Amino acid sequence: MKSQTAAVIFVVLLFVSVPLALAQQSSLPPSQPSADTSATPAIAYSEMQAPAPAPTAQPSPDPVPPSQQQPEDRQRQQSAPATSQPQQDAARSFSGTILKDGERFVLKTTDNVNFQLDDQERAKKYEGTEVKVTGSVDSATHTIHIQNIEPIA
């Protein structure tokens, strides 16, 4: 009976300590940070393998400015999900109508895309009005950080 109790206690301690040990291992800092981040990793070759040159990074194509994009491309770019960190574009202008969507004011563009507006007090003044909004877009939240709003005459 005592040996069974001791065995059960040992198994329980094993199940508790293994995940804790693994969690500590994964949170340890790297042993030696690399001073040169552009360095290529060392590669070991066997006698049967022939060394091959490391692949070179291809330059990414220059993005097309919004003024030269087709409406479908702009809408696709604006509705693309964020893949990593929130990304904020440079300031640009959007035309559309300020509408109330629930409790918040949004800008409905001519492409039928709704953008949240970060400054609700400024947007409230133009409810139902066709406006030009200048600001930067937070692509993660689809929010325009307003720099200027002016009615389109």
C-alpha positions in Angstrom: 0.0 0.0 0.0 2.8 2.4 0.9 4.7 1.6 -2.3 1.5 2.3 -4.3 1.0 5.7 -2.6 4.7 6.6 -3.2 4.3 5.6 -6.9 1.2 7.8 -7.3 3.0 10.7 -5.6 6.0 10.2 -7.9 3.8 10.2 -11.0 1.9 13.3 -10.0 5.2 15.2 -9.3 6.5 14.0 -12.7 3.4 15.3 -14.5 3.6 18.7 -12.7 7.4 19.2 -13.0 7.9 18.3 -16.7 5.6 21.1 -18.1 7.2 23.6 -15.7 10.7 22.6 -16.8 9.7 22.9 -20.4 8.2 26.3 -19.9 11.4 27.5 -18.2 13.5 26.2 -21.1 11.4 28.0 -23.7 11.6 31.3 -21.9 15.4 31.3 -21.6 17.2 34.0 -23.6 19.2 32.8 -26.6 22.7 31.6 -25.6 24.6 34.0 -27.9 22.8 36.7 -29.9 24.3 37.1 -33.4 26.0 40.4 -33.9 25.4 40.3 -37.7 21.8 39.6 -38.6 22.5 39.4 -42.3 25.0 36.5 -41.8 24.0 33.2 -43.4 23.8 30.1 -41.2 26.6 27.5 -41.3 25.7 24.5 -43.4 27.3 21.0 -43.0 27.6 18.8 -46.1 28.1 15.1 -46.2 30.3 13.4 -48.8 27.2 12.6 -50.9 26.0 16.2 -51.1 27.4 18.9 -53.4 27.5 22.4 -51.9 25.0 24.8 -53.5 25.1 28.6 -53.2 22.8 30.2 -50.7 19.6 31.7 -52.2 19.7 35.4 -52.6 16.9 37.6 -51.5 14.8 39.0 -54.4 13.9 42.7 -54.1 10.2 43.3 -53.6 8.5 45.2 -56.4 7.7 48.8 -55.7 4.1 49.4 -54.6 1.8 51.1 -57.1 0.8 54.6 -55.7 -3.0 54.8 -54.8 -3.5 57.4 -57.6 -2.5 54.8 -60.2 -4.4 51.8 -58.8 -7.6 50.5 -60.2 -10.6 50.7 -57.8 -10.6 46.9 -57.4 -7.0 47.0 -56.3 -7.6 49.7 -53.8 -10.5 47.9 -52.3 -8.6 44.6 -52.2 -5.6 46.3 -50.5 -7.9 48.1 -48.0 -9.8 44.9 -47.1 -6.7 42.6 -46.9 -6.3 41.2 -43.3 -3.3 42.4 -41.3 -0.8 39.6 -41.1 1.5 40.8 -38.4 1.7 44.0 -36.4 -0.7 46.9 -37.0 0.5 48.9 -39.9 -0.2 52.6 -40.3 0.0 54.1 -43.8 1.2 57.5 -44.6 -1.4 60.3 -44.7 -3.7 60.2 -47.7 -7.1 61.5 -48.6 -10.5 59.7 -48.8 -13.7 61.0 -50.2 -17.1 59.8 -49.0 -20.0 60.5 -46.7 -19.9 60.6 -42.9 -22.6 58.2 -41.6 -23.6 56.9 -38.2 -23.1 53.2 -37.8 -24.6 52.2 -34.5 -23.0 54.4 -31.9 -20.0 55.4 -34.1 -19.4 57.6 -37.1 -17.8 56.1 -40.1 -16.7 57.3 -43.5 -18.4 55.4 -46.4 -16.2 55.9 -49.4 -17.3 56.0 -53.0 -16.0 52.4 -53.3 -18.6 51.4 -50.6 -15.8 50.7 -48.0 -16.5 51.8 -44.4 -13.7 53.2 -42.3 -13.9 53.8 -38.6 -13.0 57.4 -37.6 -10.8 58.0 -34.5 -12.1 61.5 -33.8 -15.9 61.1 -33.2 -16.4 64.8 -32.2 -15.0 66.1 -35.5 -16.9 63.5 -37.5 -20.2 64.3 -35.8 -20.2 67.9 -37.3 -20.3 66.4 -40.8 -22.9 63.7 -40.3 -24.7 63.1 -43.7 -22.2 65.3 -45.5 -20.0 64.4 -48.4 -16.4 65.1 -47.2 -12.7 64.7 -47.9 -10.9 63.2 -45.0 -7.1 63.4 -44.8 -5.4 61.0 -42.4 -3.5 57.8 -42.0 -5.1 54.4 -41.9 -4.5 51.7 -39.3 -4.9 48.6 -41.4 -5.4 46.3 -38.4 -8.5 48.2 -37.2 -9.5 49.8 -40.5 -9.6 53.2 -38.7 -8.6 56.5 -40.2 -6.6 58.7 -37.8 -8.0 62.1 -38.9 -5.7 65.0 -39.7 -8.3 67.1 -41.5 -12.0 66.9 -42.6 -13.5 69.3 -45.1 -16.8 69.3 -46.9 -16.8 68.7 -50.7 -18.5 71.7 -52.3 
